[in-house]
Amino acid sequence: MEENQTKLSPHALTALREKLHQAKEQYEALREQTRVAQKELEEAVTSALQQKTEKSKAAKELAENKKKIDALLDWVTSVGSSGGQLLTNLPGMEQLSRASL
């Protein structure tokens, strides 16, 4: 632009400078929009990863609780069918029954 400014009329040169100024403003506005969009995307990804981690943890806890419930149901079933030895058949309870003796 500088090498050709002598060939342009003052009016055309002013108009061209104004267009350049507007283009720079639009560029900066687009950069800001891009920065904001990138920040929002990073927040969304972080949130999604956190939710996935929490879901995985909840699924693991659910599986562990299911095992405990199944073991307890098996124990209740065995107590019902054997009619005795309440504490010694429950997993982990044999230690408690020995400690109380």
N, C-alpha and C positions, 0 to 999 in steps of 0.2 A: 504494500500500500504506500509506503514512504517513497519508493522510487518512482511511483506513478502519480503521486499527488500533484506534481507540477503540471501534469496533463489534464487534471480534473478542474472543473470550475469550483470556486469556493462553495457554492451551493451544493454541488454533487459531493464534494469532500466532506462537508458537514453532515449530509445525509448518510454517507458511508460510515462516518465515525459514529453517528447515532445508531446505525444498524449493528455495528461492532459492539457498542456498549450494551445494546439490548441482547445480543447473542451471549455476551459474557454474563449478564444477569440471568438469562435463562439457563445457562450452563451451571451457574452457582445454585440456582433453585433446584435443578435436577440432581446435582450432587447432594444437596441437603435431603431431598426426597429419598434418594438412594440410601443415604446414611440412616435415615429414620426407618426405612423398610428393612434394611439389613439388621438393625437393632431389634426390631419387632420379630424378625425371623429367628434370630438367635434366642430371644426370649421364648418363642414358641417351641423351638427345638429343645431348649433346656427344660421347659415345662413337660414336654412329651417324654423326655428321658426320665425325668423325676417320676412321672406317673407310671411309666413302664417299670421302674425300679420298685415303686410301692406296690404295684400289681403283682410283680414277681414275689416280693416278700410276703404279701397276703396269701398268695397261692401256696407258698411253702408252709406258712403257718397253718393254713387250712388242711394241707396234707398231713402235717404233724398232728393236728387235733383229730383228724379222721382216724389216724392210727391209734391214738389214745382212746377214742370212743369205741373203736372196733375191739380193742383189747379189753376194755371195760365190759362191753356187751358179751364178749366171749367168757369173761370171768363170771358175769351174772348168770349166763347160761349154764356154765359148769357148776356153779354153786347150787343152782336150782335142780340140776340133775343129780348131783352127788349128795346134797342135803347137809353138808358140813364143811369144815375147814375154811371158814370165811376169809380169814386174814392171810393164810399161808398160800392161797392160790392166786391172789391178786399180784400182778407183776410189781415188784418193789415193796410189797407189804410184808414179805417174809422177814425183812430186816427189822421192820417196826415191831413185829410180833416177838422176835427174839430179844429186842432191846427192852421190851416191857417186862420180860420174865426175870 
